[in-house]
Amino acid sequence: MVTAHHAVLDLLARYEPKSAAERADVERVRALVASGDPWRRSNPLHVTGSALIVHEESGRVLLRWHQRHRSWLLVGGHADPDETDPLAIALREGREETGLADLVPWPDAGVRHLVIVPVPAGAREAAHEHADIRFVLATRAPETARPENPQAPLRWLTPREARGVITEENIQETLSRVEPLLAG
């Protein structure tokens, strides 16, 4: 049986960090896995799964407005009970947040970026960090995208347009890693 620990460690073993900062984040995630449950939201650092959704044919990317952070972000989030696969989490969250039923890993199921991001305190939780494991998902039916609620609008943008609205440096970095894939 594959445990939550093995699923994350297997992904990390196949992933090559692109910078010293990312290597440090990968090592923090390995230490988190070694110390216990990497998914538990009560941990000050826990693993999340996210994705940049693309429409390969038009070369556009989909961003989601996040009201709490007041910025355009990727889709994704926390594991549900008994979830242990970051890609499966990103796929589920992507479907829930966009209504896109045909999402698939693109161009493969590989990790594209791993980054630890701070999350400010909210009404129901203390400040904490997400060890965000990021993928690329694709749809063939971008016109079917629907926000999960009115406070979370979606926008299809060219990478250049996306650069103009993304305020988070770590999201800019994810976009920079996906852009060459879209360019062919």
NUMI-433591 format. One record per residue: x, y, z of N, C-alpha, C in turn. Coordinates in steps of 0.1 Angstrom, whole numbers. Example, Ala and Ser with C-alpha at 12.3 -4.5 7.8 and 13.67 -1.06 7.14 Angstrom:
[rec [132 -57 78] [123 -45 78] [132 -33 78]],
[rec [128 -22 71] [137 -11 71] [129 0 79]],
***
This chain:
[rec [8 -12 0] [0 0 0] [9 13 0]],
[rec [6 22 -8] [13 35 -9] [7 44 2]],
[rec [16 49 10] [12 58 21] [13 72 16]],
[rec [8 81 24] [9 95 21] [24 99 20]],
[rec [32 93 29] [46 95 29] [53 91 16]],
[rec [49 79 11] [56 74 -1] [51 81 -13]],
[rec [39 85 -14] [34 93 -26] [42 106 -28]],
[rec [44 113 -17] [51 126 -17] [66 124 -20]],
[rec [71 114 -13] [86 111 -14] [89 106 -28]],
[rec [80 99 -34] [82 94 -48] [82 106 -58]],
[rec [72 115 -56] [72 127 -65] [85 135 -63]],
[rec [89 137 -51] [101 145 -48] [114 138 -54]],
[rec [114 125 -53] [126 117 -59] [127 119 -74]],
[rec [116 121 -81] [116 123 -95] [117 137 -100]],
[rec [117 147 -90] [117 161 -93] [131 167 -91]],
[rec [135 175 -101] [147 183 -100] [145 198 -97]],
[rec [147 202 -85] [145 216 -82] [153 225 -91]],
[rec [148 237 -94] [154 246 -104] [163 257 -97]],
[rec [163 258 -84] [171 268 -77] [174 264 -63]],
[rec [183 271 -57] [187 268 -43] [176 269 -34]],
[rec [167 280 -36] [156 282 -27] [146 270 -29]],
[rec [144 266 -41] [135 254 -43] [141 242 -37]],
[rec [154 240 -38] [160 228 -31] [158 228 -16]],
[rec [159 240 -10] [156 241 4] [142 238 7]],
[rec [132 242 -1] [118 239 1] [116 224 0]],
[rec [122 218 -10] [121 203 -12] [126 196 1]],
[rec [137 201 6] [142 195 18] [133 197 30]],
[rec [127 208 31] [117 211 42] [105 201 41]],
[rec [101 199 29] [90 189 27] [94 175 30]],
[rec [106 171 27] [111 158 31] [111 157 46]],
[rec [116 167 53] [116 167 67] [102 166 73]],
[rec [93 173 67] [79 173 71] [73 159 70]],
[rec [76 152 59] [71 139 57] [77 129 67]],
[rec [90 131 70] [96 122 80] [91 124 94]],
[rec [86 136 97] [81 139 110] [67 135 113]],
[rec [59 131 103] [45 128 105] [36 130 93]],
[rec [24 134 96] [14 135 85] [16 148 78]],
[rec [20 148 65] [23 161 58] [10 168 54]],
[rec [-2 161 55] [-14 167 50] [-22 174 61]],
[rec [-19 172 74] [-27 177 85] [-27 192 85]],
[rec [-39 198 83] [-40 213 83] [-36 220 95]],
[rec [-36 213 107] [-33 219 119] [-17 221 120]],
[rec [-10 214 112] [5 216 111] [8 230 106]],
[rec [18 237 112] [21 250 107] [26 250 92]],
[rec [31 238 88] [35 236 74] [28 223 70]],
[rec [20 224 59] [14 212 53] [14 212 38]],
[rec [13 200 32] [14 199 18] [0 202 11]],
[rec [1 209 0] [-11 212 -8] [-8 208 -23]],
[rec [-18 207 -31] [-16 204 -45] [-23 214 -54]],
[rec [-16 220 -63] [-22 231 -71] [-18 228 -86]],
[rec [-24 236 -95] [-21 235 -109] [-24 248 -116]],
[rec [-16 250 -127] [-19 260 -137] [-27 253 -148]],
[rec [-39 257 -151] [-47 251 -161] [-44 258 -174]],
[rec [-42 251 -185] [-39 256 -198] [-49 251 -208]],
[rec [-51 259 -219] [-57 255 -231] [-47 255 -242]],
[rec [-41 243 -245] [-30 243 -254] [-32 249 -268]],
[rec [-44 247 -273] [-47 252 -287] [-46 267 -288]],
[rec [-51 274 -277] [-51 289 -278] [-39 294 -271]],
[rec [-32 286 -263] [-20 291 -256] [-23 299 -243]],
[rec [-36 298 -239] [-40 306 -227] [-39 298 -214]],
[rec [-39 305 -203] [-39 300 -190] [-51 305 -182]],
[rec [-56 297 -173] [-67 301 -165] [-63 304 -151]],
[rec [-67 316 -146] [-64 321 -133] [-77 322 -125]],
[rec [-76 321 -112] [-88 321 -103] [-86 332 -93]],
[rec [-96 341 -91] [-95 352 -81] [-97 345 -67]],
[rec [-88 349 -58] [-89 344 -45] [-92 355 -36]],
[rec [-104 356 -31] [-109 367 -23] [-100 370 -10]],
[rec [-97 359 -3] [-89 361 9] [-75 367 7]],
[rec [-69 363 -4] [-56 368 -7] [-56 380 -16]],
[rec [-68 383 -21] [-70 395 -30] [-60 395 -42]],
[rec [-59 383 -48] [-50 382 -60] [-55 370 -69]],
[rec [-49 370 -81] [-52 360 -91] [-42 348 -88]],
[rec [-47 336 -86] [-39 325 -82] [-42 313 -91]],
[rec [-35 302 -88] [-37 289 -95] [-49 283 -88]],
[rec [-54 272 -94] [-64 264 -87] [-57 254 -78]],
[rec [-63 249 -68] [-57 239 -59] [-60 241 -45]],
[rec [-54 233 -36] [-57 234 -22] [-53 222 -14]],
[rec [-60 220 -3] [-58 210 7] [-63 196 3]],
[rec [-57 186 9] [-62 173 7] [-75 171 15]],
[rec [-84 163 9] [-96 159 17] [-91 146 25]],
[rec [-99 142 35] [-96 130 42] [-93 119 33]],
[rec [-82 112 36] [-78 100 29] [-71 103 16]],
[rec [-70 115 12] [-62 118 -1] [-47 119 3]],
[rec [-39 113 -6] [-25 114 -4] [-17 117 -16]],
[rec [-23 119 -27] [-16 121 -40] [-18 136 -44]],
[rec [-7 144 -44] [-8 158 -48] [-14 160 -62]],
[rec [-11 152 -71] [-17 154 -85] [-32 151 -84]],
[rec [-37 141 -77] [-51 139 -76] [-58 150 -69]],
[rec [-51 156 -59] [-57 168 -52] [-58 179 -61]],
[rec [-48 182 -69] [-48 193 -79] [-60 191 -89]],
[rec [-61 178 -94] [-72 175 -103] [-86 178 -97]],
[rec [-88 172 -85] [-101 174 -78] [-104 189 -76]],
[rec [-94 196 -71] [-96 210 -68] [-98 218 -81]],
[rec [-91 215 -91] [-93 221 -104] [-107 219 -110]],
[rec [-112 207 -108] [-126 204 -113] [-136 212 -104]],
[rec [-134 212 -91] [-143 219 -82] [-143 234 -84]],
[rec [-132 239 -86] [-130 254 -87] [-134 260 -101]],
[rec [-134 251 -111] [-136 256 -125] [-148 250 -132]],
[rec [-152 239 -127] [-163 231 -134] [-158 224 -146]],
[rec [-145 224 -149] [-139 218 -161] [-138 203 -158]],
[rec [-146 195 -165] [-147 180 -162] [-136 172 -170]],
[rec [-130 178 -179] [-120 171 -188] [-105 173 -185]],
[rec [-102 178 -173] [-89 182 -170] [-80 169 -169]],
[rec [-68 171 -175] [-58 160 -176] [-44 166 -173]],
[rec [-35 158 -168] [-21 163 -166] [-15 166 -180]],
[rec [-8 177 -181] [-2 181 -194] [11 187 -192]],
[rec [21 185 -201] [21 175 -211] [24 161 -205]],
[rec [26 161 -192] [27 148 -185] [23 151 -170]],
[rec [25 141 -162] [20 142 -148] [32 147 -139]],
[rec [42 153 -144] [53 157 -136] [51 169 -128]],
[rec [58 171 -117] [57 183 -109] [64 194 -117]],
[rec [59 206 -117] [65 217 -125] [71 227 -115]],
[rec [67 227 -103] [72 237 -93] [68 232 -79]],
[rec [77 234 -70] [74 232 -56] [79 244 -48]],
[rec [70 250 -41] [73 262 -33] [65 262 -20]],
[rec [72 267 -10] [66 269 3] [61 284 4]],
[rec [48 286 6] [43 299 5] [36 302 19]],
[rec [38 314 24] [31 318 36] [17 321 34]],
[rec [8 317 44] [-6 320 43] [-9 328 56]],
[rec [-15 340 54] [-18 348 65] [-29 342 73]],
[rec [-30 346 86] [-41 342 95] [-54 346 89]],
[rec [-64 338 91] [-78 341 87] [-87 340 99]],
[rec [-100 341 97] [-109 341 107] [-109 328 115]],
[rec [-106 317 108] [-107 303 115] [-93 296 116]],
[rec [-82 303 112] [-69 296 113] [-58 306 115]],
[rec [-48 301 122] [-36 309 124] [-28 310 111]],
[rec [-18 319 111] [-9 320 99] [-2 307 98]],
[rec [1 302 86] [8 290 84] [15 290 70]],
[rec [20 278 66] [26 277 53] [21 265 46]],
[rec [20 267 32] [17 256 23] [29 252 16]],
[rec [32 239 16] [42 233 8] [35 229 -5]],
[rec [34 238 -15] [26 237 -26] [33 229 -38]],
[rec [28 217 -41] [33 209 -52] [24 212 -64]],
[rec [31 218 -75] [23 223 -86] [25 215 -99]],
[rec [14 214 -106] [13 207 -119] [8 216 -130]],
[rec [7 210 -142] [0 217 -153] [-12 207 -157]],
[rec [-24 213 -158] [-35 206 -162] [-40 212 -175]],
[rec [-46 204 -184] [-51 210 -197] [-66 206 -198]],
[rec [-73 215 -206] [-86 212 -210] [-87 214 -225]],
[rec [-97 207 -231] [-100 210 -245] [-113 218 -246]],
[rec [-119 221 -235] [-132 228 -235] [-132 240 -226]],
[rec [-123 250 -229] [-122 262 -220] [-135 270 -219]],
[rec [-144 269 -229] [-156 276 -228] [-166 271 -217]],
[rec [-163 259 -212] [-172 253 -202] [-167 257 -187]],
[rec [-157 265 -186] [-152 269 -173] [-163 277 -166]],
[rec [-165 274 -153] [-175 282 -145] [-170 283 -131]],
[rec [-170 295 -125] [-165 297 -112] [-173 289 -102]],
[rec [-167 284 -91] [-174 277 -81] [-184 286 -73]],
[rec [-181 299 -73] [-190 309 -66] [-187 322 -72]],
[rec [-196 332 -70] [-194 345 -76] [-182 353 -71]],
[rec [-177 349 -59] [-165 356 -53] [-152 351 -59]],
[rec [-153 341 -68] [-140 334 -73] [-141 334 -88]],
[rec [-141 346 -94] [-142 346 -109] [-129 339 -115]],
[rec [-131 335 -128] [-121 329 -135] [-117 338 -147]],
[rec [-104 338 -152] [-100 345 -163] [-91 337 -172]],
[rec [-94 336 -185] [-85 330 -195] [-77 341 -200]],
[rec [-63 339 -199] [-54 350 -203] [-43 344 -211]],
[rec [-37 352 -220] [-24 348 -226] [-14 348 -215]],
[rec [-2 342 -216] [8 343 -206] [12 358 -203]],
[rec [13 365 -214] [17 379 -213] [6 387 -204]],
[rec [-7 385 -207] [-17 391 -200] [-17 386 -185]],
[rec [-15 374 -183] [-14 368 -170] [-3 375 -161]],
[rec [9 377 -168] [20 384 -161] [15 398 -156]],
[rec [6 404 -163] [1 417 -159] [-8 417 -147]],
[rec [-14 406 -144] [-24 406 -133] [-19 398 -121]],
[rec [-9 389 -123] [-4 381 -112] [5 390 -103]],
[rec [2 390 -90] [10 399 -81] [19 390 -72]],
[rec [17 377 -72] [26 368 -63] [38 364 -72]],
[rec [50 366 -66] [62 362 -73] [63 347 -76]],
[rec [58 339 -66] [59 325 -68] [49 320 -79]],
[rec [38 327 -82] [29 323 -93] [36 328 -106]],
[rec [42 339 -106] [50 343 -118] [60 333 -122]],
[rec [67 327 -112] [77 317 -114] [71 304 -120]],
[rec [59 300 -115] [52 289 -121] [49 292 -135]],
[rec [43 303 -138] [40 307 -152] [52 307 -161]],
[rec [64 312 -156] [76 312 -164] [80 297 -167]],
[rec [77 288 -159] [80 274 -162] [71 267 -172]],
[rec [59 272 -173] [49 267 -182] [49 273 -195]],
[rec [52 286 -196] [52 293 -209] [60 286 -220]],
[rec [72 281 -218] [79 274 -229] [71 262 -233]],
[rec [64 255 -225] [56 243 -229] [45 248 -239]],
[rec [39 259 -236] [28 264 -245] [34 269 -258]],
[rec [46 274 -258] [52 279 -270] [56 268 -280]],
[rec [56 256 -275] [59 245 -283] [73 240 -283]],
***
